[in-house]
Amino acid sequence: MLDAQWTQWAVWLMVALALFLLIWPDWRGLIVGLAVLEAALVAVLLQVWSLPLAATQLIAGWLAGAMLAIAQNLRVRNEAPPPLTGRLVRFLAGVLTLALVFSSSPALAQVWPAVPGPVRLGGATVALLGIMQTAWSRHPLRLTIGLLTALSGFLALYAWQQQGLLLTGLLAMFQVLVAWAGSYLIHQIQTLAGEDAL
């Protein structure tokens, strides 16, 4: 069990990383950001879960990131970085998402009364930023990282509701399956004539 203050820092680190994943153009930075996001999630989960349960999520998250890195690294390509205006629009949309979550905090408190306030706001923000990334891009890597980011935000909220071993294992398997599907799509996109920009 970690101190509540460390948990708050970990939650806000998760929010910053989810915003970073939304705007960062390079795939290597996306994989590293996802790995650090999973480590911050474990710091949040340790507030209510035992160390073996939290470590299961960390291993599943890092395994998912490794699968995506291997699939992306197999692609040999020279890509131009996306324009700065696109990243600026994504950043502003992320800031608006943060404002939306803070403005709806009374409603979130009614939905998740058992979850501490910072975790409730941070988890909802991370989940929404992940959904936004999933909706924003057609590229399999960004889609998969968006889904894994949204799942991380959901896990931060869900940890205060359930602490069962079976459900933790199922969520870890789901993380790996999402990464497997994403790496398969990344591999299959090589057969297409054009390549989507990140």
Backbone bond lengths (Angstrom), bond angles and torsions (degrees), N, CA, C in turn:
res aa  C-N    CA-C-N  psi(-1)  N-CA   C-N-CA  omega(-1)  CA-C   N-CA-C  phi
1 M - - - 1.460 - - 1.531 109.50 -
2 L 1.311 114.63 125.19 1.453 119.95 178.82 1.525 110.36 -91.81
3 D 1.311 115.12 160.01 1.454 120.93 175.51 1.525 109.33 -65.43
4 A 1.343 116.13 148.09 1.465 120.75 -177.49 1.525 111.76 -63.25
5 Q 1.332 117.64 -31.69 1.456 119.75 179.63 1.526 111.07 -67.15
6 W 1.340 117.00 -39.51 1.466 120.01 176.17 1.523 110.91 -64.79
7 T 1.316 116.22 -35.01 1.462 119.69 178.01 1.522 110.73 -64.61
8 Q 1.325 117.21 -40.96 1.472 119.73 177.58 1.522 111.41 -62.36
9 W 1.338 117.19 -42.79 1.458 119.94 177.64 1.526 110.67 -62.33
10 A 1.326 116.47 -40.16 1.469 120.00 179.82 1.525 111.02 -65.46
11 V 1.337 116.88 -37.66 1.468 120.08 179.27 1.520 110.38 -65.41
12 W 1.326 117.87 -44.72 1.458 119.27 -179.30 1.520 111.82 -70.86
13 L 1.349 116.92 -28.04 1.460 119.69 171.81 1.527 110.25 -65.35
14 M 1.338 116.99 -39.32 1.467 120.49 176.21 1.528 111.33 -60.83
15 V 1.329 117.40 -41.75 1.466 120.81 178.96 1.532 110.15 -63.46
16 A 1.343 116.78 -45.36 1.464 120.06 179.50 1.522 111.17 -62.65
17 L 1.331 116.92 -39.40 1.458 119.96 179.60 1.527 111.90 -69.72
18 A 1.319 117.46 -37.08 1.465 119.47 176.96 1.521 110.95 -63.89
19 L 1.335 116.95 -38.01 1.463 120.47 175.48 1.527 110.82 -67.90
20 F 1.324 116.27 -39.04 1.466 121.08 175.82 1.526 110.80 -60.56
21 L 1.331 117.73 -44.19 1.460 121.31 179.79 1.527 111.99 -65.01
22 L 1.320 116.29 -27.80 1.460 119.99 179.80 1.528 111.93 -70.82
23 I 1.327 117.85 -32.46 1.470 119.75 -172.21 1.518 113.91 -110.16
24 W 1.337 119.56 -14.80 1.464 119.91 -172.87 1.524 110.70 -73.03
25 P 1.354 118.68 131.93 1.466 119.91 -174.58 1.523 115.20 -86.25
26 D 1.334 119.22 -27.00 1.458 121.81 -172.16 1.527 111.15 -88.98
27 W 1.323 117.45 138.66 1.466 121.00 -175.84 1.520 112.06 -69.02
28 R 1.334 117.70 -29.69 1.471 119.38 179.04 1.528 110.72 -66.67
29 G 1.326 115.91 -41.66 1.462 119.71 176.49 1.514 112.23 -64.33
30 L 1.340 116.90 -33.92 1.466 120.34 177.37 1.522 111.27 -64.69
31 I 1.336 117.22 -42.94 1.466 120.79 -179.75 1.528 110.58 -66.51
32 V 1.333 116.49 -43.93 1.474 119.70 179.11 1.527 110.44 -64.31
33 G 1.335 116.81 -42.69 1.461 120.17 178.02 1.515 112.17 -61.57
34 L 1.341 116.61 -38.58 1.466 119.93 177.11 1.525 111.36 -64.77
35 A 1.338 117.05 -39.89 1.469 120.44 179.10 1.530 111.14 -64.05
36 V 1.338 117.13 -42.14 1.468 120.20 179.23 1.529 110.06 -69.50
37 L 1.333 117.26 -35.00 1.467 121.03 176.58 1.527 110.63 -61.55
38 E 1.329 116.92 -41.88 1.463 120.06 178.38 1.527 111.18 -65.19
39 A 1.333 117.41 -37.36 1.469 119.97 177.26 1.523 111.26 -66.62
40 A 1.331 117.70 -39.30 1.466 120.59 176.92 1.527 110.46 -66.64
41 L 1.330 116.61 -35.76 1.465 119.88 177.01 1.522 111.12 -61.70
42 V 1.328 116.79 -38.94 1.470 120.06 178.51 1.524 110.48 -63.35
43 A 1.332 117.43 -38.14 1.465 119.87 177.36 1.523 111.15 -62.94
44 V 1.334 117.10 -33.00 1.473 120.32 175.92 1.523 110.54 -73.39
45 L 1.325 116.36 -43.33 1.468 120.22 -177.47 1.520 112.72 -65.81
46 L 1.336 117.07 -29.42 1.464 119.84 -179.69 1.523 113.06 -65.79
47 Q 1.325 117.10 -14.26 1.464 120.10 176.50 1.528 111.07 -66.27
48 V 1.341 117.09 -31.34 1.463 120.30 -176.50 1.522 113.69 -126.15
49 W 1.318 118.67 -22.50 1.465 121.53 -179.34 1.517 110.33 -99.93
50 S 1.312 115.28 159.08 1.462 119.88 174.23 1.529 109.17 -75.38
51 L 1.322 116.04 164.95 1.456 121.06 -177.96 1.533 112.99 -60.83
52 P 1.344 120.73 -42.32 1.471 118.57 178.79 1.531 113.56 -63.00
53 L 1.335 117.93 -37.99 1.465 119.91 178.66 1.521 111.30 -66.94
54 A 1.328 116.82 -43.18 1.466 120.01 178.83 1.526 110.87 -66.96
55 A 1.340 116.62 -37.69 1.465 119.72 178.75 1.521 111.45 -65.62
56 T 1.321 116.94 -31.03 1.469 120.20 175.87 1.523 110.65 -60.80
57 Q 1.321 116.92 -43.88 1.461 120.22 178.56 1.528 111.20 -66.53
58 L 1.323 116.91 -37.34 1.465 119.56 178.93 1.522 110.97 -64.65
59 I 1.331 116.60 -44.94 1.464 120.30 179.74 1.523 110.32 -63.45
60 A 1.333 116.89 -43.07 1.471 119.68 179.11 1.522 111.17 -63.96
61 G 1.333 117.66 -41.29 1.459 120.62 179.61 1.518 112.41 -66.05
62 W 1.331 116.80 -42.07 1.463 119.55 179.30 1.523 111.47 -71.13
63 L 1.331 116.97 -33.62 1.463 120.00 175.29 1.526 110.33 -64.91
64 A 1.333 116.42 -40.58 1.465 120.41 177.30 1.524 110.60 -61.97
65 G 1.331 116.88 -44.27 1.458 119.99 177.82 1.518 112.58 -63.32
66 A 1.338 117.17 -38.59 1.465 120.44 178.42 1.524 111.37 -65.22
67 M 1.330 116.87 -40.23 1.462 119.92 177.53 1.524 111.22 -61.65
68 L 1.314 116.52 -43.51 1.465 120.22 179.18 1.532 111.43 -66.49
69 A 1.331 116.92 -39.13 1.465 120.06 179.62 1.516 111.27 -65.06
70 I 1.320 117.33 -41.64 1.464 120.27 179.40 1.521 110.39 -64.74
71 A 1.334 116.81 -44.69 1.465 119.50 -179.54 1.518 111.07 -64.87
72 Q 1.315 118.38 -41.26 1.463 121.30 -178.72 1.526 110.74 -71.54
73 N 1.318 118.02 -35.38 1.456 121.72 -178.18 1.524 111.60 -69.91
74 L 1.337 117.78 -23.77 1.458 120.60 178.45 1.516 112.25 -72.93
75 R 1.303 116.85 -15.87 1.466 120.29 179.97 1.515 109.25 -84.93
76 V 1.308 115.91 122.32 1.457 120.83 177.30 1.517 107.23 -98.58
77 R 1.319 116.19 113.85 1.451 118.99 -178.36 1.510 110.24 -159.62
78 N 1.297 114.88 155.26 1.465 122.36 173.96 1.514 107.31 -113.13
79 E 1.294 116.64 112.91 1.460 119.83 -176.61 1.519 110.85 -117.24
80 A 1.293 114.41 143.51 1.463 119.94 176.56 1.521 109.15 -80.70
81 P 1.323 117.73 141.99 1.466 118.48 177.81 1.520 110.75 -66.37
82 P 1.334 117.30 147.96 1.463 119.25 179.22 1.523 110.52 -67.10
83 P 1.325 116.71 156.88 1.470 118.82 -178.19 1.522 111.74 -65.45
84 L 1.316 114.29 153.33 1.464 120.81 -179.43 1.521 111.54 -63.50
85 T 1.331 117.16 -32.70 1.466 119.48 -178.36 1.520 111.44 -64.05
86 G 1.341 117.61 -37.42 1.458 120.40 178.23 1.522 111.84 -63.82
87 R 1.334 115.86 -41.37 1.467 119.43 178.27 1.524 111.37 -68.32
88 L 1.325 116.40 -35.40 1.468 120.12 178.03 1.526 110.75 -65.90
89 V 1.329 116.57 -40.48 1.468 119.80 177.92 1.525 110.08 -64.89
90 R 1.331 117.42 -40.65 1.476 120.23 177.63 1.528 111.12 -63.01
91 F 1.339 116.15 -41.07 1.462 119.59 178.62 1.524 111.26 -62.65
92 L 1.323 116.63 -45.73 1.469 119.90 179.36 1.529 111.14 -63.75
93 A 1.328 117.34 -37.86 1.465 119.70 176.21 1.527 111.03 -65.01
94 G 1.341 116.89 -36.59 1.459 119.87 176.44 1.520 112.46 -65.72
95 V 1.337 116.97 -39.73 1.465 120.96 177.05 1.530 110.32 -64.65
96 L 1.327 116.76 -40.19 1.467 119.92 176.67 1.528 111.32 -64.59
97 T 1.316 117.26 -35.87 1.461 120.67 176.08 1.525 110.82 -63.11
98 L 1.325 116.01 -42.58 1.463 120.16 177.07 1.521 111.03 -61.37
99 A 1.324 117.02 -42.51 1.471 120.76 177.79 1.524 111.36 -64.98
100 L 1.327 116.72 -37.67 1.468 120.73 178.54 1.521 111.50 -63.24
101 V 1.333 116.08 -43.46 1.469 119.49 -179.58 1.525 110.42 -65.57
102 F 1.332 117.63 -42.49 1.461 119.85 179.90 1.526 111.72 -66.14
103 S 1.332 116.67 -34.50 1.460 118.41 179.48 1.528 112.34 -73.17
104 S 1.323 116.70 -23.68 1.471 119.63 179.22 1.522 112.06 -101.03
105 S 1.327 117.94 20.47 1.469 120.63 -178.07 1.532 113.82 -62.45
106 P 1.350 121.40 -33.89 1.471 117.99 175.83 1.532 113.14 -63.42
107 A 1.334 116.42 -38.24 1.467 119.23 177.84 1.518 111.07 -67.69
108 L 1.345 116.86 -38.50 1.462 120.04 177.80 1.522 111.56 -65.73
109 A 1.335 116.23 -33.96 1.464 119.70 178.06 1.520 111.42 -65.91
110 Q 1.319 117.89 -30.93 1.461 120.50 177.06 1.524 111.57 -75.26
111 V 1.337 116.60 -33.82 1.466 119.66 -179.30 1.517 110.77 -74.71
112 W 1.342 118.17 -43.87 1.462 122.92 -178.70 1.524 110.00 -120.91
113 P 1.314 119.13 72.89 1.476 119.22 -177.27 1.522 113.51 -69.94
114 A 1.341 118.16 -24.93 1.462 120.10 -177.43 1.524 112.92 -80.11
115 V 1.319 117.51 -15.06 1.468 121.20 -176.80 1.525 108.97 -85.94
116 P 1.342 118.72 133.41 1.475 120.36 176.98 1.527 111.39 -59.67
117 G 1.316 116.33 151.06 1.461 121.83 -174.87 1.518 115.52 -54.47
118 P 1.343 119.56 -51.88 1.468 118.77 -179.81 1.527 113.06 -62.02
119 V 1.322 117.15 -38.62 1.464 120.50 178.95 1.524 110.25 -67.55
120 R 1.324 115.79 -38.34 1.472 120.23 179.30 1.525 110.67 -63.33
121 L 1.332 117.17 -47.98 1.461 120.18 179.90 1.526 111.77 -68.35
122 G 1.327 116.42 -43.52 1.465 119.63 -178.76 1.515 112.61 -67.74
123 G 1.326 117.17 -43.06 1.467 119.63 179.19 1.514 112.56 -63.71
124 A 1.328 116.89 -42.12 1.463 120.04 178.37 1.526 110.86 -65.39
125 T 1.338 117.11 -38.28 1.461 120.21 178.98 1.519 111.13 -65.81
126 V 1.328 116.80 -44.61 1.468 120.54 179.70 1.528 110.52 -62.76
127 A 1.331 116.48 -42.56 1.460 119.61 178.86 1.524 111.47 -62.62
128 L 1.329 117.44 -43.43 1.469 120.46 179.42 1.521 112.25 -67.41
129 L 1.329 117.36 -37.97 1.463 119.61 177.49 1.527 110.84 -66.05
130 G 1.327 117.05 -36.27 1.457 119.94 175.93 1.516 112.12 -66.52
131 I 1.326 116.64 -41.52 1.469 120.22 176.86 1.528 110.26 -64.29
132 M 1.345 116.12 -38.71 1.463 119.41 178.60 1.524 110.77 -62.80
133 Q 1.332 117.09 -42.03 1.459 119.69 178.63 1.532 111.05 -64.76
134 T 1.325 116.74 -38.21 1.455 120.20 178.24 1.517 110.95 -64.21
135 A 1.309 117.43 -39.73 1.458 121.00 -178.69 1.522 112.23 -76.68
136 W 1.330 118.17 -18.87 1.452 121.46 -170.42 1.531 113.41 -88.35
137 S 1.318 118.56 -22.36 1.458 119.99 -170.04 1.517 111.30 -128.11
138 R 1.334 114.65 153.88 1.457 121.20 174.15 1.516 111.41 -100.25
139 H 1.314 117.74 -9.60 1.458 120.85 -175.62 1.532 110.56 -74.43
140 P 1.341 117.86 132.58 1.477 119.96 -176.38 1.523 113.86 -59.21
141 L 1.328 117.98 -34.83 1.464 119.48 -179.89 1.520 110.63 -65.03
142 R 1.325 116.96 -47.71 1.464 119.69 179.44 1.527 111.25 -66.64
143 L 1.322 116.91 -38.31 1.471 119.28 177.64 1.528 110.54 -60.08
144 T 1.328 115.82 -46.36 1.463 119.89 -177.88 1.517 111.46 -66.83
145 I 1.329 117.19 -43.26 1.469 119.72 178.83 1.524 110.17 -65.36
146 G 1.332 117.50 -35.82 1.460 119.88 175.66 1.517 112.06 -62.63
147 L 1.339 116.57 -43.04 1.470 119.62 177.94 1.526 111.59 -65.00
148 L 1.334 117.19 -41.73 1.466 119.83 179.17 1.529 111.53 -67.98
149 T 1.328 117.44 -33.45 1.463 120.71 175.84 1.526 110.69 -67.11
150 A 1.337 116.05 -44.36 1.468 119.64 177.47 1.522 111.09 -61.76
151 L 1.335 116.77 -39.05 1.468 120.39 177.96 1.526 111.18 -65.33
152 S 1.328 117.13 -35.93 1.472 120.09 177.32 1.522 111.42 -63.58
153 G 1.330 116.44 -43.06 1.464 119.26 176.59 1.515 111.90 -63.56
154 F 1.342 116.18 -39.81 1.454 119.85 177.53 1.525 111.32 -63.72
155 L 1.338 116.95 -41.72 1.467 120.27 -179.80 1.522 111.73 -64.15
156 A 1.344 116.39 -36.83 1.467 119.02 177.99 1.520 110.93 -61.15
157 L 1.331 116.85 -35.24 1.468 120.50 177.82 1.526 111.91 -79.85
158 Y 1.316 116.13 -38.94 1.459 121.31 -172.45 1.524 113.04 -74.33
159 A 1.330 116.75 -23.11 1.463 120.27 -177.09 1.524 112.22 -59.56
160 W 1.336 117.25 -29.75 1.464 120.24 179.63 1.521 111.79 -80.82
161 Q 1.328 118.32 -10.86 1.460 121.46 -179.47 1.524 111.74 -95.07
162 Q 1.326 117.19 -44.07 1.462 122.41 -176.19 1.519 109.94 -132.36
163 Q 1.325 115.57 145.37 1.459 120.78 178.87 1.522 111.11 -135.45
164 G 1.334 116.40 27.23 1.460 120.56 -175.78 1.517 112.74 -80.80
165 L 1.337 114.53 148.30 1.457 121.02 -178.75 1.521 111.69 -68.86
166 L 1.339 117.43 -41.84 1.458 120.45 -177.82 1.520 111.67 -63.51
167 L 1.324 116.20 -45.86 1.457 119.59 -179.24 1.524 111.73 -67.32
168 T 1.313 117.42 -35.08 1.460 120.43 176.32 1.523 110.51 -63.31
169 G 1.325 116.09 -42.84 1.462 119.83 177.41 1.517 112.41 -64.22
170 L 1.336 116.95 -39.34 1.463 120.10 178.41 1.523 111.56 -65.52
171 L 1.332 117.35 -40.02 1.460 120.28 177.51 1.531 111.43 -65.93
172 A 1.331 116.79 -37.70 1.465 119.94 176.55 1.524 110.68 -65.54
173 M 1.334 117.06 -41.34 1.465 119.87 177.00 1.522 111.08 -63.87
174 F 1.334 116.78 -37.29 1.457 120.09 178.56 1.523 111.07 -64.04
175 Q 1.332 117.05 -39.65 1.466 120.41 176.20 1.520 110.96 -58.40
176 V 1.314 116.28 -46.59 1.465 120.47 -178.23 1.524 110.61 -66.74
177 L 1.330 117.60 -38.77 1.461 120.32 178.98 1.522 112.01 -65.80
178 V 1.337 117.27 -38.99 1.468 120.53 176.07 1.525 109.65 -61.98
179 A 1.339 116.77 -43.89 1.464 119.86 179.20 1.524 111.20 -65.99
180 W 1.326 117.37 -38.11 1.468 120.11 177.80 1.520 110.83 -63.08
181 A 1.333 117.05 -44.49 1.461 120.04 178.16 1.522 110.82 -62.71
182 G 1.326 117.47 -41.52 1.455 120.35 178.30 1.513 112.36 -64.72
183 S 1.339 117.44 -42.46 1.463 119.28 179.43 1.525 111.12 -67.60
184 Y 1.317 117.23 -33.44 1.467 120.18 175.61 1.528 110.57 -64.22
185 L 1.334 116.72 -44.08 1.460 119.82 178.48 1.526 112.06 -65.79
186 I 1.332 116.91 -37.75 1.463 119.95 176.49 1.522 110.07 -61.33
187 H 1.327 116.08 -42.42 1.464 120.08 178.99 1.521 111.39 -65.93
188 Q 1.329 117.30 -40.51 1.459 120.74 -177.40 1.524 113.02 -72.11
189 I 1.316 116.90 -23.06 1.467 118.88 -178.32 1.521 111.18 -69.33
190 Q 1.339 117.38 -15.29 1.452 120.55 176.48 1.525 111.59 -62.30
191 T 1.306 116.55 -27.30 1.461 119.15 -177.66 1.511 112.31 -79.19
192 L 1.329 117.50 -12.35 1.455 119.87 179.41 1.525 111.37 -77.09
193 A 1.295 116.44 155.20 1.467 119.91 -179.46 1.512 111.68 -69.64
194 G 1.323 117.37 -44.46 1.465 121.42 -179.56 1.499 110.29 -105.07
195 E 1.315 116.86 156.80 1.436 122.51 179.56 1.503 109.60 -116.08
196 D 1.332 115.59 131.99 1.462 119.92 -179.16 1.515 109.99 -73.74
197 A 1.299 115.18 143.66 1.457 120.03 175.54 1.514 109.26 -79.97
198 L 1.325 114.81 148.17 1.455 120.30 176.93 1.506 108.91 -68.80
